[in-house]
Structures are given as structure tokens and as C-alpha cells.
Amino acid sequence: MQLGMVGLGRMGANMTRRLMRGGHQLVVSDLSADAVRQLSAEGATGSTSPEDLVAKLARPRAVWIMVPSGGPTEATVQKLAQHLKPGDAIIDGGNSYFKDDVRRSKELAPSGIHYIDVGTSGGVWGLERGYCMMIGGPKEAVQRLDPIFKTLAPGKGDIPRTPGREKLGGTAEDGYIHCGPSGAGHFVKMVHNGIEYGIMQAYAEGFDIFKNATSKDLPEDMRYDLNLPDIAEVWRRGSVVASWLLDLTAMALTENPTLSEYEGFVQDSGEGRWTIQAAIEEAVPADVLTAALYVRFRSRQQHTFAEKMLSAMRQKFGGHVEAGEGPAGAAKNGAKKKTA
């Protein structure tokens, strides 16, 4: 299939590469001319503007947006909508707020442009591992673009089948699902990220307890100088708490058991806040997820080993750089504070 890709950052560029490996034709656009040139050299068709990108696509067109949520996504959607025609589709694969998806879908409906929201998980590892996708939008448009989703998805791989799953069918085992109408994809991804906060926090607190098991406040015969990389590694093998986040934790601890290169300044990208807001609107208690979000707020004022663990996990799965003002943050950010 032919697809336009707007935004060639960490994920957009690798998604483009994975799609091209799968035989799809990509027309690419980015604010960085160098990024466009790089992907063009790898086989994509470059473009100089959204209008130029649309002109290079055959109808019915599909344009995937991978730019920061909020203003940049809004501006990109509105700009593309000026040049697209009925039957074309805009796919937002970023981390937009699901209520914005519902609004945009309604705004585009009179012009006949399909709006599809895709919650995308895979981070900097997606090129090889594939991307888990949660999709919202009109059924006919989602079905038309199934070859794109199938190529981006991880596929069944060697994960054992859930007993009874053979009776259910669908694409979930391949790593992508159509969740429902516009907004549903980003709603599911939003809660996914809220849960992610809680899981990361649990690992971080547990390893902080291990780190402080040598405290002089403890009786001498109850102090333990524990090997944190070994604990993370052994848990990866047969433990009920094994996960990809634990894999990344083990990687970070093996590289540096003290995590001294991390300051512990932990950003949140918005989905955690939106998850708690949804819980409030639904009157659903979400104690763990709320507490995990508040820890991230606190981390910007004081830093513990647990917060260094959180920062290390974010860097490992998403390439997120700390935005702190201390020595570690300043060294990585040129002493400029910015959102991870």
C-alpha cells in the first residue's frame, strides 16, 4: 500500500522503515529536511510540504501523523484536511487525548475524510519488535488500512496462545485491534499508559527497598548488600512478575547498578493524568495509578533511587531524556529544561 508519514522522529522514522521493509510505498514529510533526505535515501519518497505530500499520494489517500500531541497534531490535522478529499484518511498515531479525537472526527465528517486514532506502543524498539496498536475509527476505513497495521504489528511470534483463544478469532494475537469508534483507540492506550505508570512504580519501589537494605538504621544482622542486577535477571526467568519492563530494568542495572547517570527527574507525557481524570469521571477508584502519577510530580522536587529506576525505564523503552536541572539533566540537555 501507499502511505504518507508526517513526523520522522524516533518512532515515525522507524515505522516508515518497518513499512518499507514490508513492501509498502511511503511518502514522508518532516520539519527537518535532513530527516526527509535520510528516509528518501532509504527508499521513501520525500515531500516539501503537506500539500506536496498529499499530491504525491494516489486516492484514496492515507496520511499517518507522528508528531507531538496537542498543538502540533491539531495544526497538522487542519493543514492536511485542506488538501484531502472524501474517502481519504488521517491517522493520528501519537498520544492525543481521546476527546480531541472525537471532536476532530466530527469536524472532518462533513468533508468525508476519515479520522483514525491509533494508540501505538513499541517505543524505540518497534522497528524490530513491531508496534502494539489500539485503533479507533470507522470500521470501513480501518479495514481498508489493515495491510498497514498488519505490517507494523509484532505478529504472533513465539508467545504461547491463551487457552481458548483459537475460538475467538480477530487480530489481537497479531498485536493490533480495532477498539471501536473514533477516540476508542487512544482511550485504550491512555489507560495502558496509566497502568504502565503503576507497574513501573512497583518495580521502582521494590528495588529502592533492596537498595536501602544496607541502611545503618537496621540491625546489623538484618542488613543485606544485594546484587540488584542479579535480582532483576533471576526474576526475568520464571517469575510471576516477569515483563518487558523488567527486561529493560535488568538491562539498565547491568549497565550501571547505581544508575548514577540518572538524576531521577521523571516526566509524565499526559496519559497518566488523563487516565486519572477518566477514573474520576467514571467514579472508579484508581489508587495505585493515582499514587504513581503523584510520585512523578514529587520526583521533580526530590530524587530517590526509585525515581532513578523510573527514569532509567523510560529511557530504555522510549528513549526519553530527563528534563532535570541537576548535573545529570544538565549534561544531557545542554542545561535546558524540556519535556521528555
Salt bridges, closest charged atoms under 4 A:
ASP34 OD1 - ARG37 NH2 2.15
GLU42 OE1 - ARG17 NE 2.71
ASP52 OD2 - LYS56 NZ 3.25
GLU74 OE1 - ARG103 NH2 2.79
GLU74 OE1 - ARG104 NE 2.82
ASP88 OD2 - ARG61 NH1 2.70
ASP92 OD2 - ARG104 NH1 3.72
ASP100 OD1 - ARG103 NH2 3.50
ASP101 OD1 - ARG104 NH1 3.93
ASP101 OD2 - HIS186 ND1 2.61
GLU107 OE2 - ARG103 NH1 3.28
GLU128 OE2 - ARG21 NH1 3.15
GLU173 OE2 - ARG161 NE 2.78
ASP174 OD2 - LYS150 NZ 3.82
ASP174 OD1 - LYS156 NZ 3.25
GLU233 OE2 - ARG236 NH1 2.86
GLU233 OE2 - ARG237 NH2 2.59
ASP247 OD1 - ARG236 NE 2.74
GLU255 OE1 - LYS316 NZ 2.66
GLU263 OE2 - HIS303 NE2 3.31
ASP268 OD2 - ARG273 NE 2.72
ASP268 OD1 - ARG300 NH2 2.53
GLU281 OE2 - LYS99 NZ 2.80
GLU307 OE2 - ARG298 NH2 2.35
